[in-house]
């Protein structure tokens, strides 16, 4: 079962639950003050504004007691996916390298973006081809990915960048970078390939009745990996 962690201020938990249910995936929303269910086989950290984004987006939620359990499961290889605010929580928790900070525009941005699949050999991207371009929505004020040059070089060498912002033809350009993320990075994996964070919202591009399904592969791959030891 996928446990979707609800913090005070989360607002994409039900979106995630509905998207997973549409894919036939067993999931449940878990309040952050409650223990993780014993049957948890995967954890999803959803988008929203946990704790009102005070201090830094994700900083307070990262220190919630339940995150200790999430980190333990991640260390054991249980799949963990952080989306938008969940990505901020994941990075603040040390699940993945780098940080997400204020957009280059210093404004909240809600729009569709193109993403190029950089590594198609992870649980989150196996439904795609390397170099494939997909379209997902973003909705964030602190989505700019920052990391030291040295650590980014390591991510590149280890093929741990999942997606980069691009144009419709797959070109990585400054114009296609919506928030100023370093090297257009939109999502990365942690020390284990079973832990990932990304700023765009796959759960908002999963239901055919809203006319977009490019995000299905991310959630389906995540859930499939949670059924294996």
PyMOL commands that set and color helices and strands:
alter all, ss='L'
color gray80, all
select helices_A, chain A and resi 13-22+50-53+61-63+65-75+85-92+149-157+182-184+202-205+208-210+216-225
alter helices_A, ss='H'
color red, helices_A
select strands_A, chain A and resi 2-6+27-31+42-45+79-83+99-101+109-117+133-140+144-146+161-166+185-189+195-198
alter strands_A, ss='S'
color yellow, strands_A
deselect
rebuild
show_as cartoon
